[in-house]
Amino acid sequence: MSASPRKTPRFTLLGLVLVLVGIAATSAVVVPWWFGRAEVTLEAAAQLLAEDLHDVQNRAALRGERLEVRFAPDGTGYRAATAVGEDLESPMGNGPFVRHYPRDAVFRGVIVTRTQFEGGDRLAFGRAGECLWAGEIELGFEGRRKVLRIDADTGAVHLER
């Protein structure tokens, strides 16, 4: 009498597909719920803005030229440019350095509610990377506000809690 071979457990393609569908369905529910919370979305938008300001400041020092962050008059976002208005390249290298909240799905609904700088309506960094004037940027989302304060000279960004 021959012994029947033992079956070893294996993953099937169907099992793998079911696991992937389960992960996708969970993500489709959890991600919008998480980013739909005003404090999370506003905090993430403020952190991204602070990182973008530091990126422009570092580029100004590296390039040895004045660079600016210009805010859209309607509050929908901002762009990084040279002093003569030419757009900088995105940190990702995929076009101009522009943040447009209505197009960015995670930040849809975020708006720049107020900018106030000593030197005008834009934030500028000098040839050595120094911040040319102090100021504030206020972001809003679903009735909540987040203020970023920028120090003159150092360009340090402080997020109000």
N, C-alpha and C positions, 0 to 999 in steps of 0.2 A: 504494500500500500504506500503510495507516495504522499508525502506531507504537502498540504496546500501552502503555497507561498504566502507569507504575511504581507498584508497591505500596509504601506507606510503612508501616513497622512501627508497630503500635498495641498498647496494652494491652488485653487482653480482660478481661471480667468474671471469667471462669474463672481467668485468671492472677492477678488481684488476690485472689480468694478463696483460691487456693492459697498465696500469700504470707502472707496473714493467718492461715490455719490453721497454717502453719509457725511463725510468730511465737508464736501462742497455745500450740502444743504445746511449743515450747522454753521459754516462760515457765512453763508448768505443771510442768515438770521442774526448772528452774533456781531459781525462787523458793523452793519448799519446801526444796530442798537447801541454798540459801544460808542461809535463816533457821533451818534445822534444826541448823546448827552452833551449839553452845552458846555459844561466845564471842561470836558475832555477835548472837544473840538477847539474851543477857544485857547486852551493851554497849548495844544499842538500847533495851532496857527501862530501863536506868539513865539513859541520855541523856534519854529521854522523862520520867522521873520528875524529873530535875533541871530540865528545862524547865517542867514543871507547877509545881514549887515556886517557881520564879522568877515564873511567871504569877500565882500566888496572892499572892506578896509584892508584886508591882506593883499588883495590884488592891487590896490592903490600903491601900497608900499613896494610891492614887487615890480610893478611897471614904472614907478616913479612919476605918476601923473595923477591929477585930480579926477576922482570918480564920484558919482552921485547915485543916490537912490531916489527916484522920482515916483511920487504917489499919484495914482489916477484921480482926477478931480471928482469922479463919482464914487470913490471909495472902494472900487472893485478889486484893487490890487496895487502892484508897484512894479517898477522895472529898474534895472541897473544900467547906467549909461556913463559915457565919458562926459567931460565938461561941455563938449560941443553937441551932445545929444545922440551920439552913436551908441547903439545897444551893445552891451557886453555879451559875450558868449555865456550860455548857461553852464553852471557847474557840471552838468551831465554831458555837455558837449553836443546838445541836440537842438541848437537854435538860440534865439535871443534869451537873455536872462530876464524872464517876465513871469510874475505870479499873477494869475487872474482867478480870483476865488470862484466865480460862477462856473468856470471851466474845470476846476479841480474838484472832482466829485466829493472828496473827503471834506473840503472846506466850503462847499456850497452853502451860502447863507452868511458867511463871515464877511465883515465889511470894515474898512478903515474909517472909523467915525470921526477922527480928528487927528491932525498933525499940527505940531507947533514947534517951530525951530527958530532960533535966534536970527538966522541968516536968510529966512525965506520959507518957501514951501517945499524944500527938498533937503535931504541930508547929504552932506558932502564930506569926503575924506581927501586930505591933502597928499602931496607927493611922498611924504614919509609915513603915510597911513594914519596921520593924526586926524581926529574928528574936528572939523572946522567950527562947529557950534553945537551947543547943547540943545536938547529938545525932548519932546514927548510924542509918542504915537499911541493912539487909543484904538483898539480893535473891539468890535461888537459882534455878538451872536445871540439871537433869541433873548434879547433884553439884558444880557450880561455884558460886562465890560472888562477889558484887560488893558492896563497901561504899561508901556515900555518907556523907561526914561534912559536917555542917552547922555553920557557925560561928555563935555567938551574935552578936547585934547586926547584923552585915552580912548574914547569911543566905547567905554564900558556900557553894557546894556543891563539895566536892572528891571526885572519883572515884578510888578506889584502883586502881592498875594491877596 
